[in-house]
Amino acid sequence: MFTGQFDVISNKATWLSKVVEAVDEAGDQIDFTPASDITVTIKDMDGCVRTTATLANSKVILTSPAPAGLQWQFEVTDLSSLCAGTYRLGVKITMSGFVTDLIDGTIAVAEGN
């Protein structure tokens, strides 16, 4: 699981994340294509969910060619309610019946123009 500061984003702009890739113990890239669910959440520091991206709402994108990584996109309408500050960012993946926390970190939101 990745922990730490993930990114700095604006609350007045669309955010397309960097591509996230993961490797297993053997050093092989993990293919996220078989995932049945991928959820990205931005929460207040007290744990209240502010916005969510998922495979189901098409805000989580699997990259190609295989093995697929993933990235997500939040629109201005998703981020405009966030005040400038630090939030928790989490990515949870369900694959082959296992639920895994891929990212549990923080994200800084800046007041945009």
C-alpha positions in Angstrom: 0.0 0.0 0.0 1.2 3.5 -0.8 1.1 6.0 2.0 2.1 9.6 2.0 1.4 12.8 0.1 -0.1 12.0 -3.3 -0.6 15.3 -5.2 -1.6 18.9 -5.1 -4.7 19.8 -7.0 -6.9 22.8 -7.6 -10.6 23.0 -6.5 -11.3 25.0 -9.7 -9.9 22.6 -12.3 -10.3 19.1 -13.7 -7.8 16.6 -12.2 -6.6 13.7 -14.2 -4.3 11.6 -12.0 -1.0 10.2 -12.9 -1.1 6.5 -14.0 -0.8 4.2 -11.1 1.0 0.9 -11.6 1.8 -1.7 -9.0 4.2 -4.7 -8.9 3.9 -8.0 -7.1 6.6 -9.6 -4.9 8.3 -11.1 -8.1 8.6 -7.6 -9.6 5.9 -8.3 -12.2 3.4 -5.5 -13.0 -0.1 -6.2 -11.6 -2.8 -6.0 -14.3 -5.9 -4.2 -12.9 -8.1 -5.4 -15.8 -9.8 -8.2 -13.9 -10.8 -5.8 -11.0 -14.6 -6.0 -10.3 -14.5 -2.7 -8.4 -12.0 0.2 -8.0 -13.0 3.1 -5.8 -11.1 6.4 -5.3 -12.3 8.6 -2.4 -11.4 12.0 -1.2 -12.4 12.4 2.4 -12.2 15.1 5.0 -9.6 14.4 7.6 -12.4 13.3 9.9 -13.4 10.6 7.4 -16.5 12.1 5.7 -16.5 11.2 2.0 -16.5 14.3 -0.2 -16.3 12.8 -3.7 -15.8 9.4 -5.2 -14.6 8.0 -8.5 -15.3 4.4 -9.5 -15.2 2.0 -12.5 -19.0 2.1 -12.5 -19.2 5.9 -12.9 -16.4 5.9 -15.5 -14.2 8.2 -13.5 -11.6 5.4 -13.0 -9.9 4.5 -16.2 -7.8 1.4 -16.9 -4.8 2.1 -19.2 -3.7 0.0 -22.0 -2.0 -2.1 -23.3 -2.0 -4.8 -20.8 -0.9 -5.1 -18.1 -3.3 -2.3 -17.3 -2.5 0.5 -14.8 -5.2 2.8 -13.6 -5.9 6.5 -13.3 -8.9 8.6 -12.3 -10.5 11.9 -13.2 -12.4 14.4 -11.1 -14.3 17.2 -12.8 -14.5 20.8 -11.5 -18.0 19.9 -10.3 -16.5 17.1 -8.2 -13.9 19.3 -6.6 -15.5 22.8 -6.3 -17.1 22.0 -3.0 -13.7 21.3 -1.4 -12.1 24.1 0.6 -8.4 24.6 0.3 -6.7 22.2 2.7 -5.5 18.6 3.2 -7.7 15.7 2.6 -7.4 11.9 2.7 -7.1 10.1 -0.6 -7.9 6.4 -0.7 -7.9 3.8 -3.5 -9.6 0.4 -2.9 -9.6 -2.4 -5.4 -11.7 -5.6 -5.5 -10.0 -8.3 -7.6 -10.5 -12.1 -7.5 -12.7 -11.7 -4.4 -10.0 -9.8 -2.4 -10.4 -6.2 -1.3 -7.1 -4.3 -1.1 -6.3 -0.8 0.0 -3.8 0.3 -2.7 -3.5 4.0 -1.6 -4.1 5.5 1.8 -2.6 8.9 1.8 -3.2 12.6 1.7 -3.9 15.1 -1.0 -3.5 18.9 -0.9 -6.3 21.0 -2.4 -5.4 24.6 -3.4 -7.8 27.4 -3.9 -8.0 27.8 -7.7 -8.7 30.8 -9.8 
